[in-house]
Amino acid sequence: MTEGDDLPHASKDLEGLSDRLAAARERAEIEETIRRNATSALGGGFQIAVEMLAALAVGTGLGYMADQLFGTLPWIMVAGIFLGFATGVRNMIRSAKRMNAKQNGEDKKTG
């Protein structure tokens, strides 16, 4: 080796570059995981909201139709609203348990 040889200096630079590259890859993986979890949570929230609205709509609609059939407007419809709300809450709890199990990596189905 000669006095002007930059090989030891280049080796240190390459090690530093390798360390920075590994740190950047690790940050990118963490950001991707955060982005994936946020998207999943948003979709789960919309799913819960739609299930709740659907249960309320079905309960109200069936109650209204029963009221029209029996001529008891609005009493069966009110009962249908409460039953729809209870069904929506039950579905919401099941969906939340399912999402929690999925996030924790459990593969078994909760019900």
C-alpha positions as CSV (number, residue, x, y, z in Angstrom):
1,M,0.0,0.0,0.0
2,T,1.2,3.5,-0.7
3,E,0.9,6.6,1.4
4,G,-1.8,8.1,-0.8
5,D,-4.0,5.0,-0.7
6,D,-7.7,5.8,0.3
7,L,-8.8,2.2,0.8
8,P,-9.1,2.4,4.7
9,H,-11.0,5.7,4.3
10,A,-13.3,4.3,1.7
11,S,-14.0,1.2,3.8
12,K,-15.2,3.4,6.7
13,D,-17.4,5.4,4.3
14,L,-18.9,2.2,3.0
15,E,-19.6,0.9,6.5
16,G,-21.3,4.2,7.3
17,L,-23.3,4.1,4.1
18,S,-24.4,0.5,4.9
19,D,-25.5,1.5,8.4
20,R,-27.5,4.5,7.1
21,L,-29.1,2.2,4.4
22,A,-30.1,-0.4,7.0
23,A,-31.6,2.3,9.2
24,A,-33.5,3.8,6.3
25,R,-34.9,0.3,5.3
26,E,-36.0,-0.2,8.9
27,R,-37.8,3.1,9.0
28,A,-39.5,2.4,5.7
29,E,-40.8,-1.0,7.1
30,I,-42.1,0.7,10.2
31,E,-43.9,3.4,8.2
32,E,-45.4,0.7,5.9
33,T,-46.7,-1.2,8.9
34,I,-48.2,1.9,10.4
35,R,-49.8,2.9,7.1
36,R,-51.3,-0.7,6.7
37,N,-52.7,-0.7,10.3
38,A,-54.2,2.8,9.8
39,T,-55.9,1.8,6.6
40,S,-57.2,-1.4,8.2
41,A,-58.6,0.5,11.2
42,L,-60.3,3.0,8.9
43,G,-61.9,0.3,6.9
44,G,-63.0,-1.5,10.1
45,G,-64.6,1.7,11.4
46,F,-66.6,2.1,8.2
47,Q,-67.6,-1.5,8.3
48,I,-68.9,-1.1,11.9
49,A,-70.8,2.1,11.0
50,V,-72.4,0.5,8.0
51,E,-73.4,-2.6,10.0
52,M,-74.9,-0.5,12.7
53,L,-76.9,1.6,10.2
54,A,-78.1,-1.5,8.3
55,A,-79.3,-3.2,11.5
56,L,-81.2,0.0,12.5
57,A,-82.7,0.2,9.0
58,V,-83.8,-3.4,8.9
59,G,-85.3,-3.2,12.4
60,T,-87.2,0.0,11.6
61,G,-88.4,-1.3,8.2
62,L,-89.6,-4.6,9.6
63,G,-91.3,-2.8,12.5
64,Y,-93.0,-0.4,10.1
65,M,-94.2,-3.2,7.9
66,A,-95.6,-5.1,10.9
67,D,-97.3,-1.9,12.0
68,Q,-99.0,-1.5,8.6
69,L,-100.1,-5.1,8.7
70,F,-101.5,-5.0,12.2
71,G,-102.6,-1.3,12.3
72,T,-100.6,-0.5,15.5
73,L,-98.4,2.4,14.1
74,P,-95.8,3.3,15.7
75,W,-95.5,0.7,18.5
76,I,-94.0,-2.3,16.7
77,M,-91.7,0.1,14.7
78,V,-90.4,1.5,18.0
79,A,-89.7,-2.0,19.2
80,G,-88.0,-2.7,15.8
81,I,-85.7,0.3,16.3
82,F,-84.6,-1.0,19.7
83,L,-84.1,-4.5,18.4
84,G,-82.1,-3.1,15.4
85,F,-80.0,-1.0,17.8
86,A,-79.3,-4.1,20.0
87,T,-78.4,-6.2,16.9
88,G,-76.1,-3.4,15.6
89,V,-74.3,-3.2,19.0
90,R,-73.9,-7.0,19.0
91,N,-72.5,-6.9,15.5
92,M,-70.2,-4.0,16.4
93,I,-68.8,-6.0,19.4
94,R,-68.2,-9.0,17.2
95,S,-66.5,-7.0,14.5
96,A,-64.3,-5.3,17.1
97,K,-63.2,-8.6,18.5
98,R,-62.5,-9.9,15.1
99,M,-60.4,-6.9,14.2
100,N,-58.5,-7.1,17.5
101,A,-57.8,-10.8,17.0
102,K,-56.6,-10.1,13.4
103,Q,-54.3,-7.3,14.7
104,N,-52.8,-9.5,17.4
105,G,-52.2,-12.2,14.8
106,E,-54.7,-14.8,16.1
107,D,-56.2,-16.9,13.3
108,K,-59.1,-18.4,15.2
109,K,-62.5,-17.1,14.5
110,T,-64.3,-15.2,17.2
111,G,-68.0,-15.2,17.3
